[in-house]
Amino acid sequence: MITWKNADASDLRLLQAITILFANHPRLSEYIFDLNKSKLRDSPSKLKEDAREFSTGEYLLIRVALDIWSGDGGLNFNEIYEQLDHKNIANLIKPLHFLEGNMRGQLK
């Protein structure tokens, strides 16, 4: 589990959403994030390039996480339903609900 010191609330919220997304693949959080600072461990393009060694589902989850973090995942919607199994689709929806709920709370 990643615990950053001195991270701002926005980064912690995004980390929590990505942690929810990776519920079935917790090692992926450690793959994409620096363990000590609230940042990616490498550039999004390098992370995506290196992640091709993972399964197609894990690769897609990494790209979703990069989209959540910085908008750099380059995700195509059809890839979600073509490549993810039921559990991972459910875990993909959970962070969307989490982030949406947080945003509504901020807008009030």
C-alpha positions in Angstrom: 0.0 0.0 0.0 1.3 3.4 -0.9 1.3 6.1 1.8 2.7 9.4 0.6 3.7 12.1 3.1 3.0 15.7 2.1 0.6 14.8 -0.8 -2.2 17.2 -1.5 -5.8 16.2 -1.1 -6.4 16.0 -4.9 -3.5 13.5 -5.4 -4.7 11.4 -2.5 -8.2 11.3 -3.9 -6.9 10.1 -7.3 -4.6 7.6 -5.6 -7.6 6.2 -3.7 -9.6 5.9 -6.9 -6.8 4.1 -8.6 -6.3 1.8 -5.6 -10.0 0.9 -5.9 -9.5 0.2 -9.7 -6.6 -2.1 -8.9 -8.4 -4.0 -6.2 -7.7 -7.3 -7.9 -4.2 -6.3 -8.9 -2.6 -4.3 -6.1 0.9 -4.6 -7.4 0.0 -2.3 -10.3 -0.1 0.7 -8.0 3.5 0.1 -7.1 4.2 -0.3 -10.8 2.9 3.1 -11.8 3.6 5.3 -8.8 6.7 6.5 -7.0 6.5 5.0 -3.5 7.7 8.1 -1.7 6.3 11.1 -3.7 2.8 11.8 -5.1 3.9 11.3 -8.8 4.2 8.6 -11.4 7.4 6.6 -11.3 8.1 7.4 -14.9 6.5 9.2 -17.9 3.0 8.0 -18.9 4.4 6.9 -22.3 7.3 4.9 -20.8 4.9 3.3 -18.3 2.5 2.3 -21.1 5.4 1.0 -23.2 6.8 -1.1 -20.4 3.3 -2.3 -19.3 3.0 -4.2 -22.6 4.7 -7.1 -20.8 1.6 -7.4 -18.5 -1.6 -9.3 -19.5 -3.9 -7.4 -21.9 -6.3 -6.8 -19.0 -3.6 -5.4 -16.7 -2.3 -3.2 -19.5 -5.8 -1.8 -20.0 -6.2 -1.1 -16.2 -2.8 0.7 -16.2 -4.1 2.9 -19.1 -7.3 3.6 -17.2 -5.3 4.5 -14.1 -3.1 6.9 -16.2 -6.3 8.4 -17.6 -7.6 9.0 -14.1 -4.2 10.4 -12.9 -3.3 12.6 -15.8 -5.5 11.9 -18.9 -2.6 10.2 -20.6 -3.8 6.6 -20.8 -5.2 6.9 -24.4 -8.1 4.7 -23.6 -10.7 3.6 -26.2 -14.1 2.8 -24.6 -14.6 -0.5 -26.6 -11.4 -1.9 -25.0 -13.1 -1.9 -21.6 -15.8 -4.4 -22.6 -13.7 -6.4 -25.0 -10.7 -7.0 -22.8 -11.8 -6.9 -19.1 -13.6 -9.6 -17.2 -16.6 -8.9 -15.0 -14.6 -8.3 -11.7 -12.3 -5.8 -13.4 -15.2 -4.0 -15.0 -16.9 -3.7 -11.6 -13.6 -2.3 -10.2 -13.4 0.2 -13.0 -16.9 1.5 -12.2 -16.2 1.9 -8.4 -13.5 4.7 -8.8 -15.8 6.5 -11.1 -18.5 6.5 -8.4 -15.9 7.5 -5.8 -14.6 10.4 -7.9 -18.1 11.6 -8.9 -19.3 11.5 -5.3 -16.3 13.6 -4.3 -16.8 16.1 -7.1 -20.5 16.6 -6.1 -19.4 17.2 -2.5 -17.0 19.9 -3.8 -19.6 21.6 -5.9 -22.1 22.1 -3.1 
